[in-house]
């Protein structure tokens, strides 16, 4: 029953699927920039500060994972020029 009342931002990022975090890297980055602006302004009540910080951590993890995945894909593509896929 406690989990049902827990807001999504308070849940562990590991248990939230990427689709639940953000629809795309660009959307996550835009939301993250907005959150950083709100946090930098220093005008949020403590409860909102914590929940926005947690949401920012989820978005940051999502963005890093997407960047890592793209980097791995680029490395595979660059590597495919020097050797065929079926090389043993």
N, C-alpha and C positions, 0 to 999 in steps of 0.2 A: 504494500500500500504506500510505503514511503516513496518508492521509485515513481509511482504515478504522479505524485505531487512535485517531483524534482523537475525543475526546468531543464530543457535540452542543453543549455549552456553549462549546467552544473555536472552533466554526465561526462564520463571519461571519453576523450577523443578516440581512444582505441575501440570503444564500443559503438561509435557513431559511424555509419557508413559514409563514404565520400559524397554520395548523392544527397545525404541529409545535411552535410556541412554547407555545400554550395553547389550550384548547378555548373559552374565553370571556374577556371582559374581567375579569369578577369572579374567575375562577380565577387569572388572571395577577396581579391585584392582591393576592389573598390570598397567593399564593406570594411575590410581591415583598415584602410586609410581613414574612413569615417570614424571608426572606433578610436584610432590613435588621436585624431583631432579632438574627440570628446574627452579622452583621458588627459590629453595635454592641457585642455582648457581648465581643468581642475575644479569644475563646477558641479560634479556629480555627487549625489549622496553615496554613502559608503556601500550600501547594498547594490546599487546600480554599478558602482565602480568595480566591485568584485565580479558581478555577472558579466560585465562588458570585458573585463580582463580575461575571464575564462573563455568567452566567445572568441576573443582575439587569439588566444592560444590555440583554439581549434582551427581557426582560419589560417594561422601561421603554419601549423602542422600540415594542413591540406595543401597549401601553396608549396611548401618545401617538398612534399611527396610528389606533387605534379611536376615540379622542376626536376627532381631526381629521375622520374620516369622518362621525361623528355630527353634528359642528358644521356640516359642509358640507350634510348632509341637512336640518338645521334651517333653514339659510339658504335652501335651495331651497324648502322648505315655506313659509317666511315670505314669500319673493318671489312665490310663486304666488298669494297673496292680492291682490297689486297688479297683476298682469298675467297673461293667459292663456298657456298653454304654446305655443300655436300662433301667437302674435303674431309678426309679421315685422319 
